Amino acid sequence: MNNTAWWIIIFILILLILAAGEIYRETHTFRVRKYKVKTKKNIGIQNCVKVIFLSDLHNCVYGNKNDKLYKAIQAEMPDMILIGGDMLVAKEGSSVQEALEFVKKLPHICQVCVLFNCYCRCKSTT
């Protein structure tokens, strides 16, 4: 094989390693983003309210029984947890047990509000 073929093989191997690393990161870590929302409207809230918004977990489990995620939420000391959707993957053979057990523990931290959605087949009720 000539030098060009070796460089192409090395380049493809590097891309495969990077892709594998990204897949691992995406399925074994979660992302925390913080936002501050200010409004001039009088909405009846005098102080800051800390809200945790969970979405797109897709049956992923972080630590033993989601303990890493639970502890991270607990450390933020939120006033409310909103669950926005895509917590589960609706595939045959997928278990909902881990996600269900995790969501059952959340009210021990603060109030929890689950927002049900279906972006694929929504019908207006009005």
Backbone as CSV, one residue per row, in Angstrom:
resi,resn,N_x,N_y,N_z,CA_x,CA_y,CA_z,C_x,C_y,C_z
1,MET,0.837,-1.185,0.000,0.000,0.000,0.000,0.885,1.253,0.000
2,ASN,0.423,2.276,-0.680,1.198,3.506,-0.725,0.847,4.395,0.479
3,ASN,1.580,5.479,0.617,1.394,6.388,1.755,0.001,6.995,1.803
4,THR,-0.561,7.330,0.661,-1.892,7.927,0.617,-2.939,6.983,1.188
5,ALA,-2.869,5.713,0.872,-3.824,4.729,1.395,-3.713,4.626,2.911
6,TRP,-2.473,4.643,3.438,-2.289,4.580,4.888,-2.887,5.800,5.574
7,TRP,-2.693,6.976,5.001,-3.254,8.197,5.595,-4.773,8.165,5.579
8,ILE,-5.342,7.631,4.539,-6.805,7.515,4.471,-7.301,6.552,5.546
9,ILE,-6.618,5.430,5.711,-7.000,4.456,6.749,-6.871,5.077,8.139
10,ILE,-5.782,5.784,8.380,-5.579,6.441,9.679,-6.668,7.481,9.922
11,PHE,-6.995,8.258,8.906,-8.035,9.275,9.021,-9.385,8.638,9.355
12,ILE,-9.738,7.562,8.685,-11.006,6.868,8.943,-11.021,6.288,10.355
13,LEU,-9.909,5.723,10.805,-9.840,5.195,12.171,-10.016,6.298,13.207
14,ILE,-9.403,7.446,12.967,-9.565,8.580,13.882,-11.023,9.020,13.928
15,LEU,-11.674,9.090,12.773,-13.093,9.455,12.740,-13.946,8.442,13.507
16,LEU,-13.664,7.159,13.356,-14.408,6.122,14.073,-14.203,6.230,15.577
17,ILE,-12.995,6.500,16.007,-12.710,6.657,17.439,-13.441,7.883,17.995
18,LEU,-13.409,8.984,17.253,-14.127,10.188,17.689,-15.635,9.945,17.757
19,ALA,-16.181,9.249,16.776,-17.612,8.943,16.772,-17.975,8.053,17.957
20,ALA,-17.149,7.048,18.230,-17.401,6.161,19.370,-17.344,6.939,20.680
21,GLY,-16.393,7.862,20.796,-16.292,8.699,21.994,-17.506,9.579,22.181
22,GLU,-18.002,10.137,21.088,-19.199,10.994,21.162,-20.434,10.177,21.539
23,ILE,-20.555,8.993,20.990,-21.690,8.121,21.345,-21.635,7.779,22.828
24,TYR,-20.452,7.454,23.326,-20.306,7.132,24.756,-20.666,8.344,25.609
25,ARG,-20.146,9.521,25.264,-20.435,10.740,26.024,-21.925,11.045,26.039
26,GLU,-22.539,10.907,24.893,-23.967,11.228,24.765,-24.841,10.288,25.589
27,THR,-24.433,9.052,25.759,-25.262,8.083,26.476,-24.849,7.901,27.939
28,HIS,-23.767,8.533,28.378,-23.315,8.353,29.755,-23.175,9.645,30.545
29,THR,-23.466,10.773,29.942,-23.384,12.042,30.660,-24.643,12.858,30.376
30,PHE,-24.928,13.772,31.260,-26.036,14.690,31.031,-25.490,16.108,31.076
31,ARG,-26.235,17.008,30.510,-25.805,18.394,30.381,-26.666,19.276,31.273
32,VAL,-26.002,20.161,32.006,-26.692,21.143,32.834,-26.499,22.499,32.173
33,ARG,-27.598,23.151,31.890,-27.559,24.506,31.343,-28.323,25.408,32.293
34,LYS,-27.796,26.574,32.521,-28.446,27.515,33.438,-28.840,28.768,32.669
35,TYR,-30.062,29.217,32.913,-30.598,30.416,32.274,-31.190,31.315,33.346
36,LYS,-31.131,32.609,33.118,-31.838,33.572,33.953,-32.880,34.231,33.063
37,VAL,-34.100,34.216,33.531,-35.198,34.822,32.780,-35.718,36.002,33.590
38,LYS,-35.714,37.165,32.975,-36.221,38.353,33.649,-37.463,38.841,32.918
39,THR,-38.405,39.323,33.710,-39.624,39.879,33.120,-40.026,41.118,33.898
40,LYS,-40.619,42.064,33.197,-41.135,43.269,33.843,-42.586,43.089,34.244
41,LYS,-43.170,41.980,33.809,-44.566,41.711,34.146,-44.690,41.322,35.605
42,ASN,-45.782,41.697,36.216,-46.065,41.305,37.586,-46.757,39.938,37.542
43,ILE,-46.001,38.890,37.817,-46.570,37.541,37.764,-46.735,36.951,39.160
44,GLY,-46.599,37.795,40.188,-46.849,37.352,41.547,-45.683,36.639,42.212
45,ILE,-44.525,36.661,41.601,-43.355,36.015,42.199,-42.406,37.117,42.662
46,GLN,-42.127,37.141,43.954,-41.281,38.193,44.518,-39.791,37.879,44.409
47,ASN,-39.427,36.621,44.543,-38.019,36.226,44.541,-37.727,35.335,43.335
48,CYS,-36.484,34.980,43.206,-36.096,34.064,42.141,-36.702,32.688,42.390
49,VAL,-37.047,32.032,41.317,-37.564,30.666,41.380,-36.615,29.800,40.564
50,LYS,-36.160,28.717,41.172,-35.256,27.816,40.478,-36.058,26.625,39.966
51,VAL,-36.022,26.439,38.655,-36.774,25.371,37.996,-35.797,24.449,37.284
52,ILE,-35.956,23.161,37.489,-35.197,22.154,36.748,-36.117,21.643,35.651
53,PHE,-35.636,21.630,34.416,-36.415,21.118,33.291,-35.712,19.880,32.750
54,LEU,-36.371,18.746,32.851,-35.821,17.483,32.362,-36.496,17.109,31.050
55,SER,-35.700,16.765,30.068,-36.281,16.268,28.826,-35.238,15.469,28.062
56,ASP,-35.723,14.685,27.136,-34.879,13.942,26.201,-33.886,12.994,26.872
57,LEU,-34.298,12.340,27.926,-33.412,11.367,28.572,-33.417,10.028,27.842
58,HIS,-34.478,9.739,27.115,-34.537,8.549,26.247,-34.091,7.261,26.939
59,ASN,-34.627,7.004,28.122,-34.335,5.782,28.892,-32.901,5.707,29.397
60,CYS,-32.108,6.754,29.255,-30.733,6.706,29.754,-30.739,6.702,31.271
61,VAL,-29.797,5.987,31.843,-29.662,5.886,33.288,-28.269,6.383,33.642
62,TYR,-28.205,7.347,34.550,-26.937,7.959,34.942,-26.585,7.518,36.348
63,GLY,-25.658,6.600,36.447,-25.304,6.018,37.730,-26.273,4.896,38.068
64,ASN,-26.110,4.338,39.230,-26.981,3.267,39.701,-28.372,3.833,39.980
65,LYS,-29.358,3.416,39.214,-30.753,3.868,39.360,-30.875,5.391,39.260
66,ASN,-30.107,5.993,38.369,-30.115,7.443,38.125,-29.666,8.256,39.329
67,ASP,-28.849,7.680,40.198,-28.388,8.390,41.389,-27.571,9.634,41.055
68,LYS,-26.741,9.583,40.009,-25.946,10.760,39.630,-26.857,11.928,39.263
69,LEU,-27.870,11.646,38.467,-28.796,12.690,38.050,-29.607,13.193,39.235
70,TYR,-30.079,12.284,40.076,-30.867,12.661,41.254,-30.054,13.568,42.177
71,LYS,-28.807,13.212,42.430,-27.958,14.014,43.317,-27.641,15.370,42.711
72,ALA,-27.462,15.418,41.390,-27.217,16.699,40.717,-28.431,17.611,40.833
73,ILE,-29.626,17.045,40.697,-30.858,17.835,40.850,-30.993,18.301,42.286
74,GLN,-30.762,17.403,43.221,-30.860,17.718,44.645,-29.899,18.855,45.012
75,ALA,-28.687,18.823,44.482,-27.679,19.844,44.790,-28.094,21.228,44.305
76,GLU,-28.908,21.291,43.267,-29.382,22.585,42.746,-30.450,23.210,43.635
77,MET,-31.049,22.440,44.520,-32.122,22.891,45.421,-33.230,23.636,44.656
78,PRO,-33.872,22.946,43.713,-34.897,23.617,42.901,-36.200,23.833,43.667
79,ASP,-36.983,24.791,43.163,-38.326,25.020,43.692,-39.343,24.160,42.960
80,MET,-39.015,23.774,41.746,-39.935,22.986,40.927,-39.139,22.203,39.889
81,ILE,-39.644,21.017,39.552,-39.066,20.214,38.478,-40.134,20.040,37.410
82,LEU,-39.805,20.412,36.191,-40.697,20.196,35.054,-40.119,19.059,34.217
83,ILE,-40.956,18.109,33.868,-40.538,17.004,33.003,-41.232,17.197,31.676
84,GLY,-40.443,17.477,30.643,-41.000,17.921,29.382,-41.260,16.878,28.327
85,GLY,-40.716,15.732,28.418,-40.990,14.739,27.396,-39.754,13.969,26.971
86,ASP,-39.999,12.954,26.201,-38.948,12.067,25.702,-38.097,11.480,26.821
87,MET,-38.732,11.179,27.933,-38.030,10.493,29.018,-37.848,9.026,28.665
88,LEU,-38.741,8.514,27.835,-38.742,7.103,27.480,-38.524,6.921,25.986
89,VAL,-38.106,5.737,25.631,-38.035,5.336,24.234,-39.078,4.250,24.055
90,ALA,-39.996,4.476,23.155,-41.084,3.512,22.944,-40.662,2.467,21.924
91,LYS,-39.796,1.571,22.350,-39.380,0.471,21.498,-39.774,-0.830,22.168
92,GLU,-40.069,-1.804,21.356,-40.376,-3.110,21.895,-39.164,-3.612,22.672
93,GLY,-39.405,-4.087,23.881,-38.329,-4.601,24.721,-37.706,-3.551,25.623
94,SER,-38.069,-2.273,25.448,-37.547,-1.224,26.317,-38.304,-1.228,27.633
95,SER,-37.576,-1.079,28.714,-38.193,-1.052,30.036,-38.404,0.387,30.471
96,VAL,-39.537,0.636,31.082,-39.824,1.964,31.619,-39.568,2.006,33.120
97,GLN,-39.172,0.893,33.696,-39.055,0.766,35.145,-38.051,1.752,35.745
98,GLU,-36.857,1.866,35.160,-35.835,2.777,35.700,-36.344,4.217,35.708
99,ALA,-36.934,4.650,34.591,-37.445,6.020,34.500,-38.582,6.233,35.488
100,LEU,-39.459,5.267,35.620,-40.583,5.375,36.541,-40.100,5.493,37.983
101,GLU,-39.146,4.666,38.371,-38.603,4.719,39.734,-37.918,6.063,39.990
102,PHE,-37.227,6.573,38.979,-36.556,7.865,39.109,-37.571,8.992,39.308
103,VAL,-38.597,9.011,38.477,-39.611,10.068,38.571,-40.358,9.982,39.906
104,LYS,-40.572,8.784,40.423,-41.249,8.616,41.720,-40.448,9.230,42.864
105,LYS,-39.116,9.295,42.738,-38.268,9.856,43.793,-38.240,11.387,43.770
106,LEU,-38.500,11.991,42.625,-38.349,13.438,42.477,-39.198,14.271,43.432
107,PRO,-40.445,13.880,43.754,-41.226,14.692,44.689,-40.613,14.801,46.089
108,HIS,-39.624,13.985,46.412,-38.926,14.124,47.688,-38.044,15.368,47.691
109,ILE,-37.740,15.900,46.503,-36.915,17.103,46.383,-37.796,18.351,46.390
110,CYS,-38.807,18.372,45.531,-39.703,19.527,45.403,-40.897,19.125,44.539
111,GLN,-41.740,20.111,44.224,-42.897,19.840,43.374,-42.440,19.424,41.981
112,VAL,-43.209,18.517,41.379,-42.893,18.001,40.044,-44.116,18.191,39.157
113,CYS,-43.879,18.667,37.947,-44.949,18.821,36.964,-44.530,18.077,35.699
114,VAL,-45.348,17.142,35.279,-45.063,16.361,34.075,-45.891,16.920,32.933
115,LEU,-45.225,17.286,31.864,-45.888,17.809,30.677,-45.927,16.697,29.637
116,PHE,-47.106,16.203,29.353,-47.227,15.141,28.363,-47.287,15.772,26.977
117,ASN,-46.548,15.187,26.070,-46.587,15.700,24.701,-46.398,14.560,23.722
118,CYS,-46.862,14.820,22.530,-46.648,13.891,21.432,-46.514,14.743,20.189
119,TYR,-45.318,14.920,19.733,-45.089,15.825,18.616,-45.471,15.207,17.284
120,CYS,-45.781,13.917,17.291,-46.034,13.276,16.001,-47.521,13.248,15.634
121,ARG,-48.389,13.186,16.608,-49.827,13.059,16.290,-50.687,13.915,17.202
122,CYS,-50.396,15.184,17.275,-51.170,16.068,18.134,-52.400,16.570,17.409
123,LYS,-53.504,16.662,18.134,-54.725,17.242,17.604,-55.158,18.348,18.536
124,SER,-55.599,19.425,17.983,-56.060,20.532,18.783,-57.384,20.191,19.440
125,THR,-57.528,20.622,20.700,-58.783,20.362,21.423,-59.684,21.586,21.389
126,THR,-59.224,22.647,20.726,-60.051,23.862,20.686,-60.717,24.013,19.355
